[in-house]
Amino acid sequence: MSALPFTKMHGLGNDYVYVDGFVHQVEDPAALARQVSDRHRGIGSDGLILVMPPEPDAGAHVRMRMFNADGSESEMCGNGVRCVCKFAIDRGLAGANPLRVQTGRGVLSLDWRLGSDDQVDSVRVDMGAPILPSARIPARVDGLDPAAAAVGHAGLARTLRDTVGDVGWGAIEPVATLVSTGNPHLVLWCPSVASIELDVIGPVLERHEAFPSRINVHVVEVIDPGQVRMRTWERGSGITQACGTGACAVAVAGVLEGRTRHAVKAALPGGMLSLEWGGGASSVFMTGPATTVFEGIWQPSGAVVGS
């Protein structure tokens, strides 16, 4: 591989290395994701995102491919897709508003707003309708109807608690909710997210046999019906500062369980996201920032030249 220009970007601290796939071809993105994500020997990130030309007849302006820090490819990343929008607009790869981005979740519509520097600083994403049937999450648990939604499910919670043990489970409520917003999510409620040992339960639940595609794990506390606080263990990356698709899943779970309003703010370690969901088959909308950190060149040896 020859020297590869890159851009480091983040959405609320959920950081990725971005490569312009209109110009540069990455032969082995999984391997590159593992290399650049290393926070000691690489650039340091939660993964790698390629911004590419869309496939023919996709009806999109750009395409996003997203790889976790362990090299696994995910369908979508809510914070990442906002940065894809900023990357594409700021660099003139596209100019449409709304911008249509092809993802593993399908083609999403993104409305963007310019900041005082005439570059994109805020993006509102139509994330599409949530996916609720257990078989489509996917999740396989005895007593869990594949065609039905697992909302406030006590049996699922017992199965998961038996795996992590009472000490690991701690003050988490004895119910669990599954939502897919392009990625699979497990939502667990608790009185205080700070009290949960997410680094202990996260890797166990991510790879639980109930989840054949692994799963993202979120512990959530309700501050009031219009605001929640959450922490996330992302499959393939571990604890992250923010998870956009996860925040959308939490907003859906909150409405379905009667815990929150249809419009809610999610406080994540990296900052605040605004979520809206009207219920039923309506789309979830997510609004948040997109930030460029720095640009540089990744050398075949793994050396980085930054600017």
C-alpha positions as CSV (number, residue, x, y, z in Angstrom):
1,M,0.0,0.0,0.0
2,S,1.3,3.4,-0.9
3,A,1.1,6.5,1.4
4,L,-2.6,7.1,2.2
5,P,-4.1,10.5,3.0
6,F,-6.7,10.4,5.8
7,T,-8.8,12.6,8.0
8,K,-9.5,12.0,11.7
9,M,-13.0,13.0,12.6
10,H,-15.4,12.5,15.5
11,G,-19.1,12.8,16.4
12,L,-19.3,13.5,20.2
13,G,-15.9,11.7,20.7
14,N,-16.9,8.6,18.7
15,D,-13.8,8.9,16.5
16,Y,-12.9,7.4,13.1
17,V,-10.3,7.6,10.5
18,Y,-11.8,8.6,7.1
19,V,-10.4,7.9,3.7
20,D,-11.6,9.4,0.4
21,G,-12.6,6.4,-1.6
22,F,-13.3,8.6,-4.7
23,V,-9.5,8.9,-5.0
24,H,-7.9,6.1,-3.1
25,Q,-8.6,2.4,-3.2
26,V,-8.1,0.4,0.0
27,E,-7.4,-3.2,-0.8
28,D,-7.8,-4.6,2.7
29,P,-10.0,-2.3,4.8
30,A,-10.3,-4.7,7.7
31,A,-6.6,-4.9,8.2
32,L,-6.2,-1.2,7.8
33,A,-8.9,-0.6,10.4
34,R,-7.1,-2.7,12.9
35,Q,-3.8,-0.8,12.2
36,V,-5.1,2.7,12.3
37,S,-7.4,2.2,15.3
38,D,-4.6,1.2,17.6
39,R,-4.3,4.0,20.1
40,H,-0.7,3.2,20.9
41,R,0.8,2.2,17.5
42,G,-1.6,3.7,15.0
43,I,-3.6,6.9,14.6
44,G,-6.1,5.9,17.3
45,S,-9.8,5.6,16.6
46,D,-12.9,3.5,17.1
47,G,-12.6,2.3,13.5
48,L,-12.2,3.2,9.8
49,I,-14.8,4.7,7.5
50,L,-14.4,4.8,3.7
51,V,-16.3,7.6,1.8
52,M,-16.9,6.2,-1.7
53,P,-18.9,6.6,-4.8
54,P,-22.3,5.0,-4.5
55,E,-23.2,1.8,-6.3
56,P,-25.0,2.1,-9.6
57,D,-28.8,2.8,-9.2
58,A,-28.4,3.2,-5.4
59,G,-30.0,6.7,-5.6
60,A,-27.3,8.1,-3.4
61,H,-24.7,10.8,-3.6
62,V,-22.0,9.0,-1.6
63,R,-21.5,5.6,0.0
64,M,-20.2,4.8,3.5
65,R,-18.4,1.6,4.5
66,M,-17.6,1.3,8.2
67,F,-15.1,-1.0,9.9
68,N,-14.8,-1.4,13.7
69,A,-11.5,-1.3,15.5
70,D,-11.2,-5.1,15.4
71,G,-11.7,-5.1,11.6
72,S,-15.3,-6.3,11.5
73,E,-17.6,-4.4,9.2
74,S,-20.8,-2.9,10.6
75,E,-23.9,-1.9,8.8
76,M,-24.1,1.7,10.1
77,C,-22.7,4.2,12.5
78,G,-24.9,7.2,13.5
79,N,-22.0,9.4,14.6
80,G,-19.9,8.2,11.7
81,V,-22.6,9.0,9.0
82,R,-22.8,12.6,10.2
83,C,-19.1,12.9,9.7
84,V,-19.4,11.3,6.3
85,C,-21.8,14.1,5.4
86,K,-19.3,16.8,6.6
87,F,-16.4,15.0,4.8
88,A,-18.4,14.9,1.5
89,I,-19.8,18.5,1.7
90,D,-16.7,20.2,3.0
91,R,-14.5,18.6,0.3
92,G,-16.9,19.1,-2.6
93,L,-17.6,15.4,-3.2
94,A,-21.3,16.3,-3.2
95,G,-23.4,19.4,-2.5
96,A,-27.0,18.3,-2.2
97,N,-29.0,19.1,0.9
98,P,-30.4,16.7,2.0
99,L,-27.4,14.5,1.2
100,R,-28.3,10.9,0.4
101,V,-25.7,8.4,1.8
102,Q,-25.7,4.7,0.9
103,T,-25.0,2.5,4.0
104,G,-25.4,-1.1,5.0
105,R,-28.7,0.0,6.5
106,G,-29.9,1.4,3.2
107,V,-29.8,4.9,1.7
108,L,-30.3,7.6,4.4
109,S,-31.2,11.2,4.0
110,L,-29.1,13.8,5.9
111,D,-29.9,17.5,6.3
112,W,-26.9,19.6,7.1
113,R,-26.2,23.0,8.5
114,L,-23.1,25.2,8.0
115,G,-21.2,26.8,10.9
116,S,-19.6,30.2,11.1
117,D,-16.6,28.8,9.1
118,D,-18.9,27.9,6.2
119,Q,-18.3,24.2,6.8
120,V,-20.7,21.6,8.1
121,D,-21.1,21.6,11.9
122,S,-24.5,20.0,12.5
123,V,-26.4,17.1,10.8
124,R,-29.9,15.8,11.2
125,V,-30.2,12.2,10.0
126,D,-33.3,10.3,9.0
127,M,-32.3,6.9,10.4
128,G,-35.4,5.1,9.0
129,A,-37.9,3.1,11.0
130,P,-36.6,0.9,13.9
131,I,-36.5,-2.9,13.4
132,L,-38.1,-4.8,16.3
133,P,-38.9,-8.5,15.5
134,S,-36.4,-10.6,17.4
135,A,-35.4,-12.7,14.4
136,R,-34.3,-9.5,12.6
137,I,-32.2,-8.1,15.4
138,P,-31.1,-11.0,15.3
139,A,-31.6,-12.7,18.7
140,R,-32.3,-16.3,19.6
141,V,-33.5,-17.1,23.1
142,D,-35.8,-19.9,24.4
143,G,-39.3,-18.4,24.9
144,L,-38.5,-15.4,22.7
145,D,-41.0,-15.3,19.7
146,P,-38.8,-14.6,16.6
147,A,-41.6,-12.6,15.0
148,A,-42.3,-10.5,18.1
149,A,-40.5,-7.5,19.6
150,A,-38.5,-8.0,22.8
151,V,-39.6,-5.0,24.8
152,G,-39.2,-4.9,28.5
153,H,-38.5,-8.6,28.3
154,A,-38.0,-10.3,31.7
155,G,-37.0,-13.7,30.2
156,L,-34.3,-12.3,28.1
157,A,-33.0,-10.3,31.1
158,R,-32.8,-13.5,33.2
159,T,-30.9,-15.3,30.5
160,L,-28.4,-12.5,30.2
161,R,-28.1,-12.1,34.0
162,D,-27.4,-15.8,34.4
163,T,-24.4,-15.3,32.2
164,V,-22.8,-12.3,33.8
165,G,-23.8,-13.1,37.4
166,D,-25.5,-11.0,40.0
167,V,-22.4,-9.1,40.8
168,G,-21.8,-8.0,37.3
169,W,-25.5,-7.3,36.7
170,G,-25.6,-5.1,39.7
171,A,-28.5,-2.6,39.8
172,I,-29.7,-3.2,36.3
173,E,-33.4,-3.6,36.1
174,P,-34.7,-7.2,35.4
175,V,-35.9,-6.4,31.9
176,A,-34.2,-6.0,28.5
177,T,-35.2,-4.5,25.2
178,L,-33.9,-5.2,21.7
179,V,-33.9,-2.7,18.9
180,S,-32.2,-2.6,15.5
181,T,-31.5,0.8,14.0
182,G,-29.3,-0.7,11.3
183,N,-27.1,-2.2,14.0
184,P,-28.4,-4.6,16.8
185,H,-28.8,-3.0,20.2
186,L,-29.5,-4.2,23.7
187,V,-31.0,-1.6,26.1
188,L,-30.7,-2.1,29.8
189,W,-32.1,0.3,32.4
190,C,-30.5,1.2,35.7
191,P,-30.7,3.9,38.4
192,S,-27.1,5.1,37.7
193,V,-25.0,4.3,34.6
194,A,-21.8,5.2,36.6
195,S,-22.4,2.3,38.9
196,I,-22.4,-0.3,36.2
197,E,-19.1,-2.1,35.4
198,L,-19.6,-1.8,31.6
199,D,-16.1,-3.0,30.9
200,V,-17.0,-6.3,32.7
201,I,-20.5,-7.0,31.3
202,G,-20.0,-5.4,27.9
203,P,-17.7,-8.0,26.3
204,V,-19.7,-10.9,27.8
205,L,-23.1,-9.6,26.5
206,E,-21.7,-8.6,23.1
207,R,-20.7,-12.2,22.4
208,H,-23.6,-13.9,24.2
209,E,-24.9,-16.9,22.2
210,A,-28.3,-15.3,22.0
211,F,-26.9,-12.8,19.5
212,P,-25.5,-14.5,16.4
213,S,-24.3,-11.2,14.9
214,R,-23.0,-9.9,18.3
215,I,-24.7,-6.9,19.8
216,N,-24.1,-3.3,21.1
217,V,-24.8,-2.9,24.8
218,H,-26.3,0.2,26.4
219,V,-26.9,1.0,30.1
220,V,-29.4,3.8,30.5
221,E,-30.8,5.9,33.3
222,V,-33.8,8.2,32.9
223,I,-33.1,11.7,34.2
224,D,-36.6,12.9,33.3
225,P,-39.1,12.0,30.5
226,G,-37.2,14.3,28.1
227,Q,-33.7,13.3,28.9
228,V,-31.6,10.1,29.5
229,R,-28.0,9.4,30.3
230,M,-26.3,6.4,28.7
231,R,-23.1,4.5,28.3
232,T,-22.2,2.2,25.5
233,W,-20.2,-1.0,24.8
234,E,-19.9,-1.2,21.0
235,R,-19.3,-4.5,19.3
236,G,-15.9,-4.6,17.9
237,S,-14.7,-1.4,19.6
238,G,-15.5,-1.6,23.3
239,I,-16.5,1.4,25.4
240,T,-17.0,4.4,23.2
241,Q,-17.7,8.1,23.9
242,A,-20.9,8.0,21.9
243,C,-23.1,5.7,19.8
244,G,-25.6,7.4,17.4
245,T,-27.5,4.3,16.3
246,G,-27.5,3.2,20.0
247,A,-29.0,6.5,21.1
248,C,-31.7,6.1,18.5
249,A,-32.4,2.6,19.9
250,V,-32.6,4.0,23.4
251,A,-35.1,6.6,22.2
252,V,-37.2,3.9,20.7
253,A,-37.0,1.7,23.8
254,G,-37.9,4.6,26.0
255,V,-41.1,5.3,24.1
256,L,-42.1,1.6,23.8
257,E,-41.6,1.1,27.5
258,G,-43.4,4.4,28.5
259,R,-40.2,5.8,30.1
260,T,-39.6,8.8,27.8
261,R,-41.3,11.2,25.5
262,H,-41.2,10.9,21.7
263,A,-38.6,13.7,21.6
264,V,-35.7,13.1,24.0
265,K,-32.1,14.2,24.6
266,A,-29.4,11.6,25.3
267,A,-26.5,12.6,27.4
268,L,-23.5,10.5,26.4
269,P,-19.9,10.7,27.7
270,G,-19.0,12.6,24.6
271,G,-21.9,15.1,24.6
272,M,-25.6,15.4,23.7
273,L,-27.7,14.0,20.9
274,S,-31.3,15.0,20.1
275,L,-33.6,12.1,19.1
276,E,-37.2,12.0,17.8
277,W,-39.5,9.1,17.1
278,G,-43.2,9.3,16.4
279,G,-43.8,5.6,17.0
280,G,-44.9,2.8,14.7
281,A,-43.3,2.7,11.3
282,S,-42.1,6.3,11.4
283,S,-38.4,7.2,11.1
284,V,-36.1,8.0,14.0
285,F,-34.4,11.3,13.6
286,M,-31.0,12.1,15.2
287,T,-29.4,15.5,15.3
288,G,-25.8,16.1,16.4
289,P,-22.4,17.6,15.6
290,A,-19.6,16.5,13.2
291,T,-16.0,17.6,13.9
292,T,-12.7,17.4,12.0
293,V,-9.7,16.8,14.2
294,F,-6.8,16.7,11.9
295,E,-5.5,15.4,8.5
296,G,-2.4,13.3,7.8
297,I,-0.8,10.7,5.7
298,W,-0.6,7.0,6.7
299,Q,2.6,5.4,5.6
300,P,2.9,1.7,4.6
301,S,5.2,1.3,7.7
302,G,2.4,2.6,9.9
303,A,4.1,5.9,10.4
304,V,1.8,9.0,10.5
305,V,2.6,12.4,9.1
306,G,-0.1,14.8,10.5
307,S,-1.2,18.4,9.9
